[in-house]
């Protein structure tokens, strides 16, 4: 019976996370990590606690799940289904446009670079595009050069080709520098974040995919508003938020969420053990 209860408790957030990941991109899915850690910690508290089990920590877990994960997910999915379910302030839209502008500058998104990368995929041969760690620079047909940037290089040469291999830096708590695949063509340079395990083709395709996503979001700024925005707005019950529920359904959910949040705060204040400081009497 105990094990069944544990399974039921864990099934709620796991199922919720699976549904949420369906609506999220790869980058935004990272928000799931801290949420999962919080829920697992609450579950761990319930499981190991013997002294305070009778005070209803299972209910505390369910209330926490509703506040931390369920309501933000429900609001976000409602927004994805119909963007008019929520009012977005002009300030929030300006903030989203600012994020897009930073992304554009950081990733060098423009039509010229997009066409250059697209032509590179069409005109370079497979023997070059399918390489990962070692690059045969003299095999290039369309591009002037491809290099790795942002790290220390070790040059290796033979009578036919020049190779470049990176020596990763880091350790001792120091974050290693970013690695870029730097593409050169007609004095134009494009830096694309590179993963050691990716091929040149995969790196160039990642630029194309990121550009298409950026272009779609820049044409409709509402698509830039993501789960992170809704999560922060929701856990505060939309107090001081730039996102406001805008229909009877979402407003009703907001009201119910506010009640649950209030009960959770009361429950925490009455169920969590209080620290008591006993003063020693002087003789």
C-alpha positions in Angstrom: 0.0 0.0 0.0 2.8 2.3 0.9 4.6 1.6 -2.4 1.4 2.3 -4.4 1.0 5.6 -2.7 4.6 6.5 -3.6 4.1 5.5 -7.2 0.9 7.6 -7.4 2.6 10.6 -5.9 5.5 10.4 -8.4 3.2 9.6 -11.3 1.6 13.1 -11.2 4.8 15.2 -11.8 6.3 12.7 -14.2 3.2 12.7 -16.4 3.0 16.4 -16.2 6.6 16.8 -17.2 6.1 14.5 -20.2 3.1 16.6 -21.4 5.0 19.8 -20.8 8.1 18.6 -22.9 5.7 18.0 -25.8 5.0 21.7 -26.0 8.5 22.9 -25.3 11.6 23.3 -27.4 15.0 21.8 -26.4 16.3 25.0 -24.7 13.2 25.8 -22.7 13.0 22.2 -21.5 15.9 23.0 -19.2 13.5 24.7 -16.9 12.2 21.2 -16.1 15.5 20.4 -14.3 15.1 22.8 -11.3 11.4 22.1 -11.0 12.1 18.4 -10.9 14.7 18.9 -8.2 12.3 20.9 -6.0 9.6 18.2 -6.4 12.0 15.4 -5.7 13.3 17.2 -2.6 9.7 17.5 -1.3 9.1 13.9 -2.0 12.3 12.9 -0.2 11.2 15.0 2.8 7.9 13.1 2.8 9.6 9.7 2.5 12.2 10.0 5.2 10.1 11.9 7.7 8.7 9.7 10.4 8.0 12.2 13.1 5.9 14.5 11.0 4.2 12.0 8.6 1.0 12.1 10.5 0.8 15.9 9.9 -0.1 15.2 6.2 3.1 15.8 4.3 1.6 13.8 1.4 -1.0 16.6 1.1 1.9 19.1 1.2 3.5 17.3 -1.7 0.3 17.5 -3.8 -0.3 21.2 -3.0 3.3 21.9 -3.9 2.9 20.0 -7.1 -0.2 22.0 -8.0 1.5 25.3 -7.3 4.9 24.6 -8.8 4.1 22.5 -11.9 0.4 21.9 -12.6 -0.9 25.4 -12.8 2.1 26.8 -14.8 1.7 24.0 -17.2 -2.1 24.4 -17.6 -1.7 28.2 -18.2 1.1 27.7 -20.7 -0.8 25.0 -22.7 -3.9 27.3 -22.6 -1.8 30.0 -24.1 -0.4 27.7 -26.8 -3.9 26.6 -27.7 -5.2 30.2 -28.0 -2.9 33.2 -27.4 -6.0 35.3 -26.7 -6.6 33.5 -23.5 -4.1 35.8 -21.9 -3.3 39.5 -22.0 0.3 40.4 -22.6 1.5 43.8 -21.6 3.4 46.1 -24.0 6.3 45.9 -21.5 6.5 42.1 -21.9 6.4 42.3 -25.7 9.2 44.9 -25.6 11.2 42.6 -23.4 10.6 39.7 -25.8 11.7 41.9 -28.7 14.9 42.8 -26.8 15.6 39.1 -26.3 15.2 38.5 -30.0 17.5 41.3 -30.9 20.2 39.9 -28.6 19.7 36.5 -30.1 20.0 38.0 -33.6 23.3 39.7 -32.8 24.7 36.8 -30.9 24.0 34.2 -33.6 24.6 36.6 -36.5 21.2 35.9 -38.0 20.6 37.7 -41.3 19.4 36.8 -44.8 22.9 36.9 -46.3 24.4 34.5 -43.7 21.4 32.2 -44.0 21.9 32.0 -47.7 25.6 31.4 -47.3 25.2 28.5 -44.9 22.4 27.0 -47.0 24.6 27.2 -50.1 27.5 25.6 -48.1 25.3 22.6 -47.4 24.4 22.3 -51.1 27.8 22.8 -52.6 30.3 21.2 -50.2 30.9 17.5 -50.7 30.0 14.8 -48.2 33.6 14.0 -47.3 33.9 17.5 -45.9 30.5 18.0 -44.4 30.5 14.6 -42.6 33.7 15.3 -40.7 33.7 16.2 -37.0 36.9 16.6 -35.1 39.3 16.8 -38.0 38.8 19.1 -40.9 40.5 18.7 -44.3 40.5 22.4 -45.2 41.8 21.9 -48.8 38.7 19.8 -49.7 36.5 22.9 -49.6 34.6 23.7 -52.8 32.4 26.6 -51.9 33.7 28.1 -48.7 37.0 29.8 -48.4 37.8 28.2 -45.0 36.3 26.5 -42.0 38.0 26.8 -38.6 37.4 26.1 -35.0 37.5 29.2 -32.8 37.4 30.0 -29.1 39.9 27.3 -28.0 43.5 26.5 -28.1 44.5 24.7 -31.4 47.0 22.0 -32.2 48.0 22.0 -35.8 48.8 18.6 -37.4 50.2 18.5 -40.9 51.2 15.9 -43.5 52.2 16.2 -47.1 48.7 16.5 -48.4 46.4 18.1 -45.9 46.3 20.5 -43.0 44.3 19.5 -40.0 43.2 21.4 -36.9 42.2 19.8 -33.7 41.1 21.6 -30.5 42.5 21.0 -27.0 39.6 21.6 -24.6 40.3 23.9 -21.7 38.6 23.9 -18.3 38.8 22.1 -15.0 39.3 23.4 -11.5 35.8 24.9 -11.5 36.6 27.1 -14.6 34.0 26.9 -17.3 35.6 25.9 -20.6 35.4 28.5 -23.4 32.7 28.1 -26.1 33.8 26.4 -29.2 32.7 27.9 -32.5 32.7 26.6 -36.1 33.9 29.7 -38.0 32.9 29.8 -41.6 34.6 32.1 -44.1 33.4 33.2 -47.5 34.2 36.4 -49.4 35.5 38.2 -46.3 32.4 37.3 -44.4 32.7 35.4 -41.1 30.0 33.4 -39.3 30.5 31.9 -35.8 28.3 28.9 -35.0 28.4 27.2 -31.6 30.1 23.8 -32.2 29.8 20.5 -30.3 32.7 18.1 -30.4 30.4 15.2 -31.3 28.7 17.0 -34.2 29.8 16.9 -37.8 30.2 20.0 -39.9 26.9 19.2 -41.6 25.0 19.0 -38.3 26.6 22.3 -37.1 25.5 24.1 -40.3 22.1 22.5 -40.1 21.7 23.7 -36.5 22.3 27.3 -37.7 19.5 26.9 -40.4 17.1 25.4 -37.9 17.8 28.1 -35.3 17.4 30.8 -37.9 14.0 29.5 -39.0 12.9 29.4 -35.4 14.1 32.9 -34.9 12.5 34.2 -38.0 9.1 32.7 -37.0 9.3 34.2 -33.5 10.4 37.6 -34.8 7.4 37.8 -37.1 5.1 37.0 -34.2 6.5 38.2 -30.9 3.8 36.2 -29.0 5.6 33.0 -30.1 8.7 34.3 -28.1 6.7 34.2 -24.9 7.5 30.8 -23.4 7.0 28.6 -20.4 9.6 30.4 -18.3 7.6 33.6 -18.6 4.4 31.7 -17.6 6.1 29.8 -14.8 7.4 33.0 -13.0 4.0 34.6 -13.5 2.0 31.6 -12.3 3.9 30.8 -9.1 3.3 34.3 -8.0 -0.4 33.9 -8.8 0.0 36.6 -11.5 0.6 39.3 -8.9 2.7 42.1 -10.4 2.8 40.1 -13.6 2.9 41.3 -17.2 0.7 38.3 -18.1 -3.0 38.4 -17.1 -5.6 35.6 -17.7 -8.1 37.0 -20.2 -11.1 34.6 -20.4 -13.6 33.2 -18.0 -11.9 29.8 -18.0 -8.4 31.1 -17.4 -9.7 33.6 -14.8 -11.6 30.8 -13.0 -8.4 28.8 -12.9 -6.5 31.8 -11.6 -9.0 32.1 -8.8 -8.7 28.4 -7.9 -4.9 28.7 -8.1 -4.9 31.6 -5.7 -7.0 29.6 -3.2 -4.6 26.6 -3.5 -1.6 28.9 -3.0 -3.2 30.4 0.1 -3.9 26.9 1.5 -0.3 25.9 0.8 1.1 28.8 2.7 -1.2 28.1 5.7 -0.3 24.4 5.5 3.5 25.1 5.4 3.2 27.5 8.4 1.3 24.9 10.5 2.9 21.6 9.3 6.6 22.4 9.1 8.3 22.0 12.6 9.1 25.3 14.3 12.6 25.9 15.7 12.4 26.7 19.4 15.2 28.4 21.3 15.3 27.5 25.0 17.0 30.0 27.2 19.0 28.6 30.0 18.1 30.1 33.3 21.0 31.6 35.3 21.6 30.2 38.7 
